[in-house]
Amino acid sequence: MRTVLPTLLLLSLAYTAGRTPPSPAGSPGLLAAAGEAASYTTPWTDSTRLGDTIFHSSGRVITTVAVRADSHWVVRPPAPPMRSGLPYGPSQLPPDSLCSMRYYTATTLPVAPNQVLRELNRIHECGASVFAQIRRAKLKNSDGNLSVDAALAEMNRWPWDELCARVKDSTILAFHIGDDVVAKEWGPASIETRLAQWDSIAGGVAAKCPGAAIVIRARPRQLSKRDKWEWLTTGWAQYPGPLPRAGTPEEFFAAEVASAKRQHLGLVTGVNLLAGGCGPAEAKRCLPNIPGSSLPGSGKKVYQLSAAEFIEYKSAAMTDPYVCASVDWSWGPKFRSEFHARPEIQTAAKALGLIASKRKRASCVQK
């Protein structure tokens, strides 16, 4: 039976005469770009008899679908606050306190594998930074001595893919591998042997997270007893207070910066908040015009900083542009101290936070 095509359909047909015309804009079966027409093509053939004459025809039915874009939108996670200025704060500050006390921007974070990612997420959300720290007890063997094997075994439990991602977004400033490097608690080995052990521990971090900064809380002048640091990238100079051997804070930090540069080490600075004060006037240890405090510190015959000392020492710690962060020892409540609850200290901390925010951020890796 001859198919009779309706007049309206015939008007939409594209006839061919022995050839196929070029394809219309937009490939068949695909939607065109937003705002353009997409074409779907169906071939057809037909014949019509008029008397003893048969008329043949062929062609295509072209169905056009117009796609109109009324709006475009992109959904992205909220951006964390911009990190700028010199990272600054006391060590061992809990993440929630770090995020609520907006004038502090950095602290240390002992890595507990079952909770570290949750803590880092919280710190990332508020735009702060941390030194991810190997817990002190995990650095020792069963004899209580410093052990490379014990440290590497502990680090094998860490979620390294996620930690390295937090290095890239600056939530983790560096991996903090040790403290008090000359202390007797690490065992009877010589200082040269012990420094080599610390460097091997740093090598374990470098293998897990290449390019990350690796810091030890030891003064560059102490670290200079090792000829060459293979994996350690950064030293940490903490002003102990105006002791005769330390001099003024300006003298102390100038010497440590110079030593760090000679060794191609980055540098973190800090002050001893809880035991670095010069004490009452009768102790005759204070710098001129920088009065101390009689408030007891974290040990015997030591004193907390006064507000005047805090500002003086800490300003010196943050002065040199080579410094990549300034983190102090330590968060008072961790050591049953009311240091950070003192109103004059809170005022000083806010003023110092403003100074830190104006400082250009340096790299902790200077190799």
C-alpha positions in Angstrom: 0.0 0.0 0.0 1.3 3.4 -0.9 2.1 5.6 2.1 0.5 9.0 1.9 2.4 11.6 3.8 0.5 14.4 5.4 1.0 17.8 3.8 2.6 19.3 7.0 5.1 16.5 7.2 6.0 16.8 3.6 6.9 20.4 4.2 9.5 19.3 6.8 11.3 16.8 4.5 14.7 17.5 3.0 14.8 15.8 -0.4 17.8 14.3 -2.0 18.5 13.7 -5.7 20.8 10.7 -5.7 23.1 12.2 -3.0 23.0 12.9 0.8 23.3 16.5 1.7 25.8 17.6 4.4 24.8 16.8 8.0 23.1 19.6 9.8 24.9 21.4 12.6 25.2 19.1 15.6 25.9 15.4 15.2 22.8 13.1 15.1 21.9 11.6 18.4 23.8 14.3 20.4 22.4 17.4 22.1 23.9 20.6 20.9 25.6 23.1 23.1 23.3 25.1 25.4 21.2 27.6 23.4 21.6 25.7 20.0 19.4 23.2 18.2 20.0 19.5 18.3 18.9 17.5 15.1 17.7 13.9 14.9 17.6 12.5 11.4 15.4 9.6 10.1 15.8 8.4 6.4 12.7 7.5 4.4 11.7 6.3 0.9 8.4 6.6 -1.0 6.8 5.9 -4.4 3.6 7.2 -6.1 1.9 5.8 -9.1 0.1 8.1 -11.5 -1.4 6.0 -14.4 1.3 3.8 -15.6 4.1 6.1 -14.3 5.7 5.5 -10.9 7.4 8.4 -9.1 10.1 7.5 -6.6 11.6 9.7 -3.9 13.8 9.4 -0.9 15.0 11.8 1.8 15.3 12.5 5.5 12.9 13.5 8.2 14.7 16.1 10.3 13.4 16.6 13.9 14.8 19.7 15.6 15.0 19.9 19.4 16.0 23.3 20.8 18.0 23.3 24.0 17.8 26.5 26.0 20.0 27.1 29.1 18.3 29.4 31.5 21.1 29.5 34.1 24.4 27.9 35.1 25.7 27.2 38.5 28.6 25.4 40.2 28.6 23.9 43.6 31.9 24.0 45.5 32.8 23.3 49.1 33.2 26.4 51.2 36.7 27.8 51.0 38.7 27.9 54.3 39.9 31.2 55.5 43.0 32.5 53.7 46.2 31.7 55.5 48.5 34.7 55.6 51.1 36.1 58.0 53.5 34.3 60.3 52.0 31.2 61.9 51.9 32.0 65.7 50.7 30.5 68.9 51.5 28.2 71.9 52.3 24.5 71.5 49.8 21.9 72.6 46.8 24.1 72.1 43.7 21.9 71.6 42.1 22.3 68.1 38.9 23.8 69.4 40.8 26.4 71.4 43.0 27.2 68.4 39.9 27.8 66.3 38.1 29.9 68.9 41.0 32.1 70.0 41.4 33.8 66.6 44.6 35.6 67.5 46.5 32.3 67.5 47.0 30.6 64.1 49.4 27.7 64.8 50.2 25.0 67.4 51.6 21.5 67.7 49.4 18.4 67.2 50.5 15.0 68.6 49.5 12.4 66.0 47.1 9.8 67.3 46.2 7.8 64.2 42.5 7.2 65.2 41.7 10.9 65.7 44.3 13.0 63.8 42.2 13.3 60.6 39.2 14.6 62.5 41.4 17.1 64.3 43.1 18.2 61.1 39.7 18.8 59.5 38.7 21.0 62.3 41.9 23.0 62.1 41.6 23.3 58.3 38.1 24.6 58.6 39.2 27.6 60.7 42.3 28.4 58.6 44.9 27.5 61.2 48.0 25.4 60.9 49.9 22.8 63.0 53.2 20.9 63.4 52.2 17.3 63.3 54.2 15.7 66.1 55.4 12.2 66.8 54.3 11.4 70.4 57.3 11.4 72.6 56.8 7.9 74.1 56.6 6.4 70.5 60.2 7.4 69.9 61.6 5.0 72.5 62.3 1.3 72.6 61.5 -1.1 75.5 64.7 0.1 77.2 63.5 3.7 77.1 66.1 4.9 74.7 65.7 6.8 71.4 65.0 4.2 68.7 64.8 4.7 64.9 62.9 1.4 64.6 60.3 2.4 67.2 59.8 5.8 65.5 59.4 4.2 62.0 57.0 1.6 63.4 54.8 4.3 64.8 54.8 6.3 61.6 53.8 3.2 59.6 50.4 3.5 61.4 49.7 7.0 60.2 47.3 7.8 57.3 49.9 9.2 55.0 47.8 10.0 52.0 45.6 12.2 54.0 48.4 13.8 55.9 50.4 14.6 52.8 47.2 16.3 51.4 47.2 18.5 54.5 50.8 19.4 53.8 49.8 20.6 50.4 47.0 22.8 51.7 49.2 24.2 54.5 47.2 22.8 57.3 50.3 20.9 58.3 53.3 23.2 58.3 55.9 20.5 59.1 56.3 17.1 60.8 57.7 17.6 64.3 60.0 14.6 65.0 61.6 15.3 68.4 62.3 17.5 71.3 65.1 18.2 73.9 67.6 16.5 71.7 70.4 16.7 74.2 68.4 15.4 77.2 69.7 12.3 79.0 66.3 10.7 78.7 67.1 9.5 75.2 69.9 7.2 76.3 73.7 7.1 76.7 74.6 7.6 73.0 76.9 10.5 72.1 75.3 13.6 70.8 76.7 12.9 67.3 75.1 9.4 67.3 71.9 10.8 68.6 71.7 13.5 65.9 72.3 10.8 63.3 69.4 8.9 64.7 67.1 12.0 64.5 68.2 12.4 60.9 67.2 8.8 60.1 63.8 9.4 61.7 63.5 12.5 59.4 64.3 10.2 56.5 61.4 8.0 57.4 59.1 11.0 57.1 60.7 12.1 53.8 60.0 8.7 52.4 56.4 8.8 53.3 55.7 12.5 52.3 58.4 13.8 49.9 58.9 17.5 50.0 57.4 18.0 53.5 59.2 20.2 56.0 60.6 18.1 58.9 61.4 20.0 62.1 63.1 19.1 65.4 62.7 21.3 68.4 66.5 22.0 68.8 68.5 25.2 68.3 70.5 25.4 65.1 73.7 25.9 67.1 73.0 22.5 68.8 72.3 20.9 65.4 75.6 22.2 64.0 77.3 19.3 65.7 76.2 17.2 62.7 78.2 17.8 59.6 75.3 17.5 57.1 71.6 17.0 57.5 70.3 14.7 54.9 66.6 14.8 55.6 66.0 17.2 58.5 64.9 20.5 57.0 64.2 22.8 60.0 65.5 23.8 63.4 63.6 25.4 66.3 65.1 28.1 68.5 63.3 28.8 71.8 64.5 31.8 73.8 65.0 30.5 77.4 64.9 33.9 79.1 67.5 36.4 80.0 70.0 33.9 81.3 73.7 35.0 81.2 74.4 32.4 78.5 71.4 33.4 76.3 71.9 37.2 76.2 69.1 39.5 75.0 66.4 38.0 72.7 67.8 40.0 69.8 71.3 38.5 70.3 69.9 35.0 70.8 67.8 34.9 67.7 70.4 36.7 65.5 72.9 33.9 66.4 70.4 31.1 65.7 69.3 32.6 62.3 72.9 32.8 61.3 73.5 29.2 62.3 70.4 28.0 60.5 71.4 29.8 57.3 74.9 28.2 57.4 73.3 24.8 57.6 70.6 25.5 55.0 67.9 24.8 57.6 64.6 26.6 58.0 63.8 28.1 61.4 60.9 28.1 63.8 61.3 30.4 66.8 59.5 30.6 70.2 59.8 31.6 73.8 59.4 29.8 77.0 56.1 31.1 78.4 55.9 29.0 81.5 59.5 28.9 82.7 61.4 31.7 80.9 60.6 34.7 83.0 63.2 36.7 84.8 61.2 36.6 88.0 60.8 39.4 90.7 63.1 42.4 90.8 65.1 41.1 93.7 66.3 38.2 91.5 68.2 40.8 89.4 67.9 38.8 86.2 65.5 41.1 84.2 66.5 43.2 81.2 66.5 47.0 81.6 63.0 48.4 81.6 61.4 44.9 81.1 60.0 43.9 84.5 59.3 40.3 85.3 56.7 38.5 87.3 56.8 36.6 90.6 54.2 34.1 89.4 55.7 30.6 89.7 56.4 28.7 86.5 56.2 25.0 85.5 59.2 23.9 87.6 61.2 24.8 90.7 62.7 28.3 91.0 61.3 29.4 87.5 58.8 32.0 86.7 56.1 32.7 84.1 56.7 35.6 81.7 55.2 38.9 82.5 53.2 40.7 79.8 56.1 43.0 79.2 58.5 40.1 78.7 56.0 38.3 76.5 55.8 41.3 74.1 59.6 42.0 74.2 60.8 38.4 73.7 58.1 37.4 71.2 58.5 40.5 69.1 62.2 39.6 68.7 61.3 36.0 67.9 59.2 37.2 65.0 61.4 39.9 63.6 63.7 38.1 61.1 62.1 37.4 57.7 63.9 34.0 57.6 61.6 32.7 60.4 58.8 30.5 59.1 56.7 30.2 62.2 56.8 31.2 65.9 55.4 28.7 68.4 56.0 28.9 72.1 56.2 26.5 75.0 53.5 26.0 76.0 49.7 26.1 76.4 49.2 26.9 80.1 46.3 24.6 81.1 48.3 21.6 79.8 50.7 22.2 82.7 48.1 23.4 85.3 49.1 27.0 84.6 46.8 30.0 84.5 49.2 31.8 82.2 46.8 32.1 79.3 43.9 33.1 81.6 45.7 36.3 82.8 44.0 39.4 81.2 47.2 41.2 80.6 48.6 38.1 78.7 45.4 37.9 76.6 45.8 41.5 75.6 49.5 41.0 74.8 48.7 37.9 72.8 46.2 39.8 70.7 48.7 42.5 70.0 51.4 40.0 69.0 48.8 38.2 66.8 48.4 41.5 64.9 52.1 41.8 64.5 52.3 38.2 63.2 49.5 38.8 60.7 51.5 41.5 59.0 54.6 39.4 58.6 55.3 37.7 55.2 55.2 33.9 55.5 58.6 32.3 54.8 59.3 28.7 53.9 60.4 26.2 56.5 62.4 24.4 53.9 65.6 26.3 52.9 67.7 23.5 51.2 
